[in-house]
């Protein structure tokens, strides 16, 4: 029996991370640190703070470090026990199930695109709507973006895309949504079409692009199965959502928050600086460091 309660989330993290070479050859980009935590932990925490109870991370070859992070650490537990620092053990164990959320893993054996990766989650999701948090995108916000999307989903009963307006040159790298105003809202739009990586200005519907977050109904799985390879010869999730939009419409949510592209070196550095300026252990001294650095330039 299908439910409208959003309890599950999927994080695709099987990509090679070619924009983060050469480090991506040795360390999955999702495990690269934002100050003192791996990037992917921020995504799981966002889901947990939004009321999600179960998270599936889609991984690939050489991504074992992600699973290791969300596991207990007998070596560290033994060390802290020997030092009489048992309180540290609870902190480490808390990373295995952040805020009580259950974390599962599934390997995408053949990387055939984001759409294919999400299709692998069918058995995990079942007949429930679910959130998708793109592994490349971290968003700092007062209210978790997934929670914002759940509110919009419950309001309109349609799948939701988290969007922002971006410059035209970025629209051509992302996607473009055909948006229509919704009466009474200045940050939500009805969408009845979209295009992945438009090649020309004529193909651009608007400068609104999906940036890292969507919430979809389980109908998406049959659509993915019927979706042919698109841009890059891969099965694109955007193409599947476009079909859903043309059939019944979806809602675009111009979410509150600052998004960082962790698939790029610049985005990774920007996210680290932003997080460091809020980190309770280093914020004050880091601000002094940046001030001194700027003054010397």
C-alpha contacts under 8 A as a table, 3 or more apart, distances in Angstrom:
res1	aa1	res2	aa2	distance
1	X	127	X	6.78
2	X	127	X	4.84
2	X	128	X	5.81
3	X	127	X	6.87
3	X	128	X	5.48
3	X	129	X	7.38
4	X	128	X	6.58
4	X	129	X	6.31
4	X	154	X	7.99
5	X	128	X	7.20
5	X	129	X	7.04
6	X	52	X	6.90
6	X	128	X	6.98
6	X	129	X	5.63
6	X	130	X	5.68
6	X	131	X	7.50
6	X	150	X	7.08
7	X	51	X	6.81
7	X	52	X	4.55
7	X	53	X	5.44
7	X	54	X	6.52
7	X	128	X	7.99
7	X	129	X	7.93
7	X	130	X	6.86
8	X	52	X	5.50
8	X	53	X	6.18
8	X	54	X	4.92
8	X	55	X	5.80
8	X	56	X	7.88
8	X	125	X	6.83
8	X	128	X	7.90
8	X	129	X	7.64
8	X	130	X	5.17
8	X	131	X	6.54
9	X	47	X	6.98
9	X	52	X	6.76
9	X	54	X	6.47
9	X	55	X	4.81
9	X	56	X	6.33
9	X	130	X	5.32
9	X	131	X	4.52
9	X	132	X	5.64
9	X	133	X	7.32
10	X	55	X	5.70
10	X	56	X	4.78
10	X	57	X	5.88
10	X	58	X	7.36
10	X	118	X	7.47
10	X	121	X	7.41
10	X	130	X	7.38
10	X	131	X	6.29
10	X	132	X	4.90
10	X	133	X	6.40
11	X	43	X	7.95
11	X	55	X	7.37
11	X	56	X	6.20
11	X	57	X	4.71
11	X	58	X	6.12
11	X	132	X	5.88
11	X	133	X	5.06
11	X	134	X	5.84
11	X	135	X	5.91
12	X	15	X	7.99
12	X	57	X	5.90
12	X	58	X	4.69
12	X	59	X	6.84
12	X	114	X	7.22
12	X	117	X	6.43
12	X	118	X	7.02
12	X	132	X	7.84
12	X	133	X	7.32
12	X	134	X	5.98
12	X	135	X	5.62
13	X	30	X	6.95
13	X	57	X	6.56
13	X	58	X	5.39
13	X	59	X	5.08
13	X	60	X	7.41
13	X	134	X	7.65
13	X	135	X	5.20
13	X	136	X	7.99
14	X	58	X	6.02
14	X	59	X	4.25
14	X	60	X	4.50
14	X	61	X	7.63
14	X	63	X	7.56
14	X	107	X	7.65
14	X	108	X	6.64
14	X	111	X	7.17
14	X	117	X	7.90
15	X	59	X	7.99
15	X	60	X	7.37
15	X	111	X	7.21
16	X	24	X	7.20
16	X	28	X	7.79
17	X	20	X	5.54
17	X	21	X	7.07
17	X	24	X	5.93
17	X	28	X	7.42
17	X	29	X	6.16
17	X	263	X	6.34
18	X	21	X	5.39
18	X	24	X	6.91
19	X	263	X	6.02
19	X	264	X	5.68
19	X	265	X	7.38
20	X	23	X	6.24
20	X	24	X	5.50
20	X	29	X	6.99
20	X	263	X	6.31
20	X	264	X	6.12
20	X	265	X	6.22
21	X	24	X	4.97
21	X	25	X	6.48
22	X	25	X	5.75
22	X	26	X	7.87
23	X	26	X	5.69
23	X	27	X	6.02
23	X	29	X	7.96
24	X	27	X	5.03
24	X	28	X	5.42
24	X	29	X	5.74
25	X	28	X	7.46
27	X	31	X	6.89
27	X	32	X	7.04
27	X	63	X	7.98
27	X	65	X	7.84
28	X	31	X	5.47
28	X	32	X	6.85
28	X	62	X	7.52
28	X	63	X	5.98
28	X	65	X	7.44
28	X	66	X	7.79
29	X	32	X	5.24
29	X	39	X	7.95
29	X	262	X	7.65
29	X	263	X	7.22
30	X	38	X	6.67
30	X	39	X	5.39
30	X	40	X	5.21
30	X	66	X	7.47
30	X	135	X	6.57
30	X	136	X	7.25
31	X	38	X	4.49
31	X	39	X	5.66
31	X	40	X	6.26
31	X	65	X	7.08
31	X	66	X	6.22
32	X	37	X	7.99
32	X	38	X	5.25
32	X	39	X	5.96
33	X	36	X	5.74
33	X	37	X	5.10
33	X	38	X	4.26
33	X	39	X	5.75
33	X	272	X	7.99
34	X	37	X	5.43
34	X	38	X	5.91
34	X	39	X	5.70
34	X	268	X	7.86
34	X	271	X	6.82
34	X	272	X	5.03
34	X	275	X	6.92
35	X	272	X	5.87
35	X	275	X	6.84
35	X	276	X	6.20
37	X	41	X	6.71
37	X	42	X	7.92
38	X	41	X	5.57
38	X	42	X	7.48
39	X	42	X	5.70
39	X	43	X	7.30
39	X	138	X	7.36
40	X	43	X	5.19
40	X	44	X	6.52
40	X	135	X	6.79
41	X	44	X	5.14
41	X	45	X	6.06
42	X	45	X	5.06
42	X	46	X	6.09
42	X	138	X	7.05
43	X	46	X	5.06
43	X	47	X	6.34
43	X	133	X	6.83
43	X	135	X	7.75
43	X	138	X	6.73
44	X	47	X	5.14
44	X	48	X	6.20
44	X	55	X	7.18
44	X	98	X	7.27
45	X	48	X	4.97
45	X	49	X	6.07
45	X	98	X	6.22
45	X	99	X	7.28
46	X	49	X	5.22
46	X	50	X	6.28
46	X	144	X	5.66
46	X	145	X	7.53
46	X	146	X	6.98
47	X	50	X	5.11
47	X	51	X	6.73
47	X	52	X	5.32
47	X	55	X	7.72
47	X	144	X	7.71
47	X	146	X	6.34
47	X	147	X	7.90
48	X	51	X	5.43
48	X	52	X	5.00
48	X	53	X	6.48
48	X	98	X	7.11
48	X	99	X	6.19
48	X	100	X	7.53
48	X	101	X	5.78
49	X	52	X	7.25
49	X	99	X	7.56
49	X	144	X	6.88
49	X	147	X	7.71
50	X	144	X	6.27
50	X	146	X	5.89
50	X	147	X	4.50
51	X	147	X	7.46
52	X	55	X	7.40
52	X	101	X	7.00
53	X	100	X	7.47
53	X	101	X	4.79
53	X	102	X	6.18
54	X	101	X	5.68
54	X	102	X	4.79
54	X	103	X	6.07
54	X	104	X	7.62
55	X	101	X	7.13
55	X	102	X	6.15
55	X	103	X	4.90
55	X	104	X	6.12
56	X	103	X	5.98
56	X	104	X	4.72
56	X	105	X	5.52
56	X	106	X	7.13
56	X	121	X	7.64
56	X	124	X	7.54
57	X	103	X	7.38
57	X	104	X	6.19
57	X	105	X	4.92
57	X	106	X	6.41
58	X	105	X	5.98
58	X	106	X	5.01
58	X	107	X	5.61
58	X	108	X	6.30
58	X	117	X	6.83
58	X	121	X	8.00
59	X	63	X	6.15
59	X	105	X	6.91
59	X	106	X	6.08
59	X	107	X	4.68
59	X	108	X	5.96
60	X	63	X	5.79
60	X	107	X	5.08
60	X	108	X	5.34
60	X	109	X	6.31
60	X	111	X	7.90
61	X	64	X	7.65
61	X	107	X	7.68
61	X	109	X	7.61
62	X	65	X	7.79
63	X	66	X	5.84
63	X	67	X	7.52
64	X	67	X	5.30
64	X	68	X	6.27
65	X	68	X	4.91
65	X	69	X	6.27
66	X	69	X	5.37
66	X	70	X	6.84
67	X	70	X	5.37
67	X	71	X	6.60
67	X	105	X	7.37
68	X	71	X	5.28
68	X	72	X	7.95
69	X	72	X	7.96
69	X	95	X	7.24
69	X	96	X	6.98
70	X	95	X	5.91
70	X	96	X	4.00
70	X	97	X	6.88
70	X	103	X	7.40
71	X	93	X	7.59
71	X	95	X	7.47
71	X	96	X	4.79
72	X	92	X	7.27
72	X	93	X	5.74
72	X	96	X	6.23
73	X	76	X	5.53
73	X	77	X	6.11
73	X	92	X	7.43
73	X	93	X	7.69
74	X	77	X	4.93
74	X	78	X	5.93
75	X	78	X	5.24
75	X	79	X	6.29
76	X	79	X	4.96
76	X	80	X	6.15
76	X	89	X	7.71
77	X	80	X	5.29
77	X	81	X	6.03
77	X	86	X	7.89
77	X	89	X	5.58
78	X	81	X	5.09
78	X	82	X	6.19
79	X	82	X	5.26
79	X	83	X	6.47
80	X	83	X	5.03
80	X	84	X	6.16
80	X	85	X	4.96
80	X	86	X	6.00
80	X	88	X	6.74
80	X	89	X	6.88
81	X	84	X	5.09
81	X	85	X	5.83
81	X	86	X	5.55
81	X	89	X	7.98
82	X	85	X	7.66
85	X	88	X	5.84
85	X	89	X	7.58
86	X	89	X	5.31
86	X	90	X	7.32
87	X	90	X	5.71
87	X	91	X	7.00
88	X	91	X	5.17
88	X	92	X	6.47
89	X	92	X	5.18
89	X	93	X	6.15
90	X	93	X	5.04
90	X	94	X	6.03
91	X	94	X	5.18
91	X	95	X	7.08
92	X	95	X	5.61
92	X	96	X	7.53
93	X	96	X	5.47
93	X	97	X	7.45
94	X	97	X	5.73
94	X	98	X	5.52
94	X	99	X	7.29
95	X	98	X	5.20
96	X	103	X	7.75
97	X	100	X	5.09
97	X	101	X	5.23
97	X	102	X	5.64
97	X	103	X	6.54
98	X	101	X	5.69
98	X	102	X	7.97
108	X	111	X	6.38
108	X	117	X	6.30
108	X	120	X	7.13
111	X	116	X	7.67
111	X	117	X	7.41
112	X	115	X	7.82
112	X	116	X	5.76
112	X	117	X	7.34
112	X	234	X	5.18
112	X	235	X	6.12
113	X	116	X	5.38
113	X	117	X	6.37
113	X	234	X	4.69
113	X	235	X	4.97
113	X	236	X	5.89
113	X	237	X	7.85
114	X	117	X	5.02
114	X	118	X	6.31
114	X	234	X	7.80
114	X	235	X	6.58
114	X	236	X	5.64
114	X	237	X	5.60
115	X	118	X	5.27
115	X	119	X	6.21
115	X	224	X	6.32
115	X	234	X	7.99
115	X	235	X	5.07
115	X	236	X	4.68
115	X	237	X	3.91
115	X	238	X	7.63
115	X	240	X	7.34
116	X	119	X	4.92
116	X	120	X	6.51
116	X	224	X	7.17
116	X	235	X	5.76
116	X	236	X	7.48
116	X	237	X	7.68
117	X	120	X	5.32
117	X	121	X	7.32
118	X	121	X	5.43
118	X	122	X	7.58
118	X	237	X	7.73
119	X	122	X	5.77
119	X	221	X	5.79
119	X	224	X	6.49
119	X	225	X	7.46
120	X	123	X	7.66
121	X	124	X	5.25
121	X	125	X	6.12
122	X	125	X	5.28
122	X	126	X	5.96
122	X	218	X	7.92
122	X	221	X	6.62
123	X	126	X	5.38
125	X	128	X	5.99
125	X	129	X	7.68
125	X	130	X	7.04
125	X	218	X	7.45
126	X	218	X	7.16
127	X	218	X	5.68
128	X	217	X	6.52
128	X	218	X	5.87
129	X	215	X	7.03
129	X	216	X	5.57
129	X	217	X	4.13
129	X	218	X	5.66
130	X	215	X	5.58
130	X	216	X	5.70
130	X	217	X	6.49
130	X	218	X	7.57
131	X	146	X	6.97
131	X	213	X	7.35
131	X	214	X	5.85
131	X	215	X	4.20
131	X	216	X	6.48
132	X	212	X	7.97
132	X	213	X	5.75
132	X	214	X	5.26
132	X	215	X	6.01
132	X	216	X	7.90
133	X	137	X	7.52
133	X	212	X	5.87
133	X	213	X	4.96
133	X	214	X	6.94
134	X	137	X	5.64
134	X	212	X	4.78
134	X	213	X	6.27
135	X	138	X	7.85
135	X	212	X	7.78
136	X	212	X	7.33
136	X	261	X	5.86
136	X	262	X	4.93
136	X	263	X	5.20
137	X	211	X	7.37
137	X	212	X	5.21
137	X	259	X	6.63
137	X	260	X	5.81
137	X	261	X	5.11
137	X	262	X	5.81
137	X	263	X	7.69
138	X	212	X	7.73
138	X	259	X	5.78
138	X	260	X	5.40
138	X	261	X	6.87
138	X	262	X	6.95
138	X	271	X	7.91
139	X	145	X	7.57
139	X	257	X	6.09
139	X	258	X	5.37
139	X	259	X	4.23
139	X	260	X	6.20
140	X	144	X	7.87
140	X	257	X	5.51
140	X	258	X	5.31
140	X	259	X	6.55
141	X	144	X	5.95
141	X	145	X	7.12
141	X	256	X	6.35
141	X	257	X	4.16
141	X	258	X	6.40
142	X	256	X	7.78
142	X	257	X	7.12
143	X	147	X	6.93
143	X	148	X	7.00
143	X	256	X	7.59
144	X	147	X	5.25
144	X	148	X	6.45
145	X	148	X	4.88
145	X	149	X	6.21
145	X	162	X	7.81
145	X	213	X	7.64
145	X	255	X	6.49
145	X	256	X	7.12
145	X	257	X	7.39
146	X	149	X	5.02
146	X	150	X	6.19
146	X	213	X	7.32
146	X	215	X	7.98
147	X	150	X	5.07
147	X	151	X	6.38
148	X	151	X	5.30
148	X	152	X	6.49
148	X	255	X	7.05
149	X	152	X	5.04
149	X	153	X	6.03
149	X	160	X	6.36
149	X	161	X	7.74
149	X	162	X	7.14
149	X	214	X	7.68
149	X	215	X	6.81
149	X	253	X	7.04
150	X	153	X	4.97
150	X	154	X	6.10
150	X	215	X	7.61
151	X	154	X	5.22
151	X	155	X	6.20
152	X	155	X	5.00
152	X	156	X	6.33
152	X	157	X	7.97
152	X	160	X	7.19
152	X	251	X	7.84
152	X	253	X	7.46
153	X	156	X	5.50
153	X	157	X	5.13
153	X	158	X	5.69
153	X	159	X	6.32
153	X	160	X	6.22
153	X	215	X	7.76
153	X	251	X	7.93
154	X	157	X	5.45
156	X	251	X	7.84
158	X	216	X	7.79
158	X	217	X	7.85
158	X	249	X	7.14
158	X	250	X	5.40
158	X	251	X	6.34
159	X	214	X	7.68
159	X	215	X	5.58
159	X	216	X	4.51
159	X	217	X	6.10
159	X	249	X	7.92
159	X	250	X	5.02
159	X	251	X	6.19
160	X	214	X	5.63
160	X	215	X	4.99
160	X	216	X	6.40
160	X	250	X	5.77
160	X	251	X	4.72
160	X	252	X	5.73
160	X	253	X	6.75
161	X	210	X	6.17
161	X	213	X	6.33
161	X	214	X	4.39
161	X	215	X	6.39
161	X	250	X	7.39
161	X	251	X	6.24
161	X	252	X	4.82
161	X	253	X	5.99
162	X	210	X	5.65
162	X	211	X	6.10
162	X	212	X	6.97
162	X	213	X	5.03
162	X	214	X	5.62
162	X	252	X	6.06
162	X	253	X	4.98
162	X	254	X	6.15
162	X	255	X	6.09
163	X	208	X	6.02
163	X	209	X	5.30
163	X	210	X	4.46
163	X	211	X	5.39
163	X	213	X	7.86
163	X	252	X	6.22
163	X	253	X	5.73
163	X	254	X	4.94
163	X	255	X	6.52
164	X	207	X	7.99
164	X	208	X	5.36
164	X	209	X	5.79
164	X	210	X	6.84
164	X	211	X	6.65
164	X	254	X	5.47
164	X	255	X	7.20
165	X	207	X	5.10
165	X	208	X	4.31
165	X	209	X	6.32
166	X	170	X	6.20
166	X	171	X	6.35
166	X	207	X	5.61
166	X	208	X	6.35
166	X	209	X	6.81
167	X	170	X	5.43
167	X	171	X	6.41
167	X	207	X	6.71
168	X	171	X	4.94
168	X	172	X	6.55
168	X	207	X	6.37
169	X	172	X	5.49
169	X	173	X	6.98
170	X	173	X	4.98
170	X	174	X	6.17
171	X	174	X	4.98
171	X	175	X	5.40
171	X	176	X	6.04
171	X	197	X	6.84
171	X	198	X	7.32
171	X	204	X	7.78
171	X	207	X	6.22
171	X	208	X	7.59
171	X	209	X	6.34
172	X	175	X	6.39
172	X	176	X	7.83
172	X	196	X	7.98
172	X	197	X	4.68
172	X	198	X	5.06
172	X	199	X	6.23
172	X	200	X	7.75
173	X	197	X	5.19
173	X	198	X	7.73
174	X	196	X	6.39
174	X	197	X	5.23
174	X	209	X	6.36
174	X	210	X	7.29
175	X	194	X	7.08
175	X	195	X	5.56
175	X	196	X	4.31
175	X	197	X	4.89
175	X	198	X	6.60
175	X	208	X	7.86
175	X	209	X	5.20
175	X	210	X	6.65
175	X	238	X	7.61
176	X	194	X	5.49
176	X	195	X	5.40
176	X	196	X	6.65
176	X	197	X	7.43
176	X	198	X	7.13
176	X	204	X	5.75
176	X	205	X	5.70
176	X	206	X	5.72
176	X	207	X	6.14
176	X	208	X	5.80
176	X	209	X	5.16
176	X	210	X	7.78
177	X	191	X	6.66
177	X	193	X	6.19
177	X	194	X	4.26
177	X	195	X	6.67
177	X	204	X	7.87
177	X	205	X	5.70
177	X	206	X	5.82
177	X	207	X	7.45
177	X	208	X	5.78
177	X	209	X	6.26
178	X	191	X	5.50
178	X	192	X	6.24
178	X	193	X	5.22
178	X	194	X	5.64
178	X	205	X	4.87
178	X	206	X	6.04
179	X	189	X	5.69
179	X	190	X	5.68
179	X	191	X	4.75
179	X	192	X	7.24
179	X	193	X	7.98
179	X	205	X	7.63
179	X	206	X	7.03
179	X	208	X	7.93
179	X	252	X	7.51
180	X	189	X	5.35
180	X	190	X	5.02
180	X	191	X	6.26
181	X	185	X	7.66
181	X	186	X	7.74
181	X	188	X	7.14
181	X	189	X	4.92
181	X	190	X	6.37
182	X	185	X	5.74
182	X	186	X	7.66
182	X	188	X	6.36
182	X	189	X	5.31
182	X	190	X	6.31
185	X	188	X	5.77
185	X	189	X	7.92
187	X	253	X	6.00
187	X	254	X	5.02
187	X	255	X	7.35
188	X	251	X	6.67
188	X	252	X	5.56
188	X	253	X	4.71
188	X	254	X	6.18
189	X	251	X	5.63
189	X	252	X	5.02
189	X	253	X	6.68
190	X	249	X	6.76
190	X	250	X	6.13
190	X	251	X	4.88
190	X	252	X	6.30
191	X	194	X	7.70
191	X	245	X	6.25
191	X	249	X	5.59
191	X	250	X	5.26
191	X	251	X	5.76
191	X	252	X	6.47
192	X	242	X	7.61
192	X	245	X	4.60
192	X	246	X	4.94
192	X	247	X	7.81
192	X	248	X	7.50
192	X	249	X	4.82
192	X	250	X	6.70
193	X	242	X	5.46
193	X	243	X	7.63
193	X	245	X	5.50
193	X	246	X	5.54
193	X	249	X	7.80
194	X	205	X	7.23
194	X	238	X	7.65
194	X	239	X	7.85
194	X	242	X	5.26
194	X	245	X	7.70
195	X	198	X	6.16
195	X	203	X	7.74
195	X	204	X	7.66
195	X	238	X	7.22
195	X	239	X	6.99
195	X	242	X	6.98
196	X	231	X	7.23
196	X	236	X	7.88
196	X	238	X	6.00
196	X	239	X	6.60
197	X	231	X	7.27
198	X	201	X	7.46
198	X	203	X	5.54
198	X	204	X	6.09
199	X	203	X	6.83
200	X	203	X	5.48
200	X	204	X	7.07
201	X	204	X	5.33
204	X	207	X	7.37
210	X	213	X	7.04
210	X	214	X	7.79
211	X	259	X	7.64
216	X	219	X	7.91
216	X	220	X	6.82
217	X	220	X	6.19
218	X	221	X	5.96
219	X	222	X	5.99
219	X	223	X	6.79
220	X	223	X	5.06
220	X	224	X	6.08
220	X	240	X	6.83
220	X	241	X	7.19
220	X	244	X	7.25
221	X	224	X	5.06
221	X	225	X	6.29
222	X	225	X	5.09
222	X	226	X	6.46
223	X	226	X	5.18
223	X	227	X	6.13
223	X	240	X	5.79
223	X	243	X	7.32
223	X	244	X	7.65
224	X	227	X	4.98
224	X	235	X	7.72
224	X	237	X	7.34
224	X	240	X	5.54
227	X	235	X	6.75
227	X	239	X	7.18
227	X	240	X	6.30
228	X	235	X	6.27
229	X	232	X	7.90
229	X	233	X	5.08
229	X	234	X	4.66
229	X	235	X	4.38
229	X	236	X	6.88
230	X	233	X	5.28
230	X	234	X	5.51
230	X	235	X	5.80
230	X	236	X	6.07
230	X	239	X	7.45
231	X	234	X	6.16
231	X	235	X	7.84
231	X	236	X	7.08
235	X	239	X	7.82
236	X	239	X	5.36
236	X	240	X	6.82
237	X	240	X	5.13
237	X	241	X	6.24
238	X	241	X	5.00
238	X	242	X	5.96
239	X	242	X	4.98
239	X	243	X	6.46
240	X	243	X	5.20
240	X	244	X	6.48
241	X	244	X	4.89
241	X	245	X	6.08
242	X	245	X	4.92
242	X	246	X	6.22
243	X	246	X	5.18
243	X	247	X	6.24
244	X	247	X	5.15
244	X	248	X	6.11
244	X	249	X	6.46
244	X	250	X	7.25
245	X	248	X	5.53
245	X	249	X	3.88
245	X	250	X	5.16
246	X	249	X	5.84
260	X	267	X	5.19
260	X	268	X	7.13
260	X	270	X	7.23
260	X	271	X	6.07
261	X	264	X	5.89
261	X	267	X	4.73
261	X	268	X	6.73
262	X	265	X	7.07
262	X	267	X	5.23
262	X	268	X	4.71
262	X	271	X	7.80
263	X	267	X	7.20
263	X	268	X	7.25
264	X	267	X	5.28
264	X	268	X	6.17
265	X	268	X	5.12
265	X	269	X	6.27
266	X	269	X	5.18
266	X	270	X	6.11
267	X	270	X	5.05
267	X	271	X	6.10
268	X	271	X	5.26
268	X	272	X	6.34
269	X	272	X	5.12
269	X	273	X	6.28
270	X	273	X	5.24
270	X	274	X	6.13
271	X	274	X	5.13
271	X	275	X	6.06
272	X	275	X	5.16
272	X	276	X	5.92
273	X	276	X	5.08
273	X	277	X	6.25
274	X	277	X	5.40
274	X	278	X	6.93
275	X	278	X	5.33
275	X	279	X	6.13
276	X	279	X	4.96
276	X	282	X	6.55
276	X	283	X	5.68
276	X	286	X	7.05
277	X	282	X	7.49
277	X	283	X	4.56
277	X	284	X	7.47
277	X	286	X	6.70
277	X	287	X	6.58
278	X	283	X	5.56
279	X	282	X	5.68
279	X	283	X	5.10
280	X	283	X	5.86
282	X	285	X	5.64
282	X	286	X	5.78
283	X	286	X	5.12
283	X	287	X	6.08
284	X	287	X	5.26
284	X	288	X	6.47
285	X	288	X	5.02
285	X	289	X	6.19
286	X	289	X	4.91
286	X	290	X	6.20
287	X	290	X	5.15
287	X	291	X	6.10
288	X	291	X	5.07
288	X	292	X	6.12
289	X	292	X	5.21
289	X	293	X	6.06
290	X	293	X	4.95
290	X	294	X	6.09
291	X	294	X	5.23
291	X	295	X	6.17
292	X	295	X	5.11
292	X	296	X	6.31
293	X	296	X	5.28
293	X	297	X	6.54
294	X	297	X	5.25
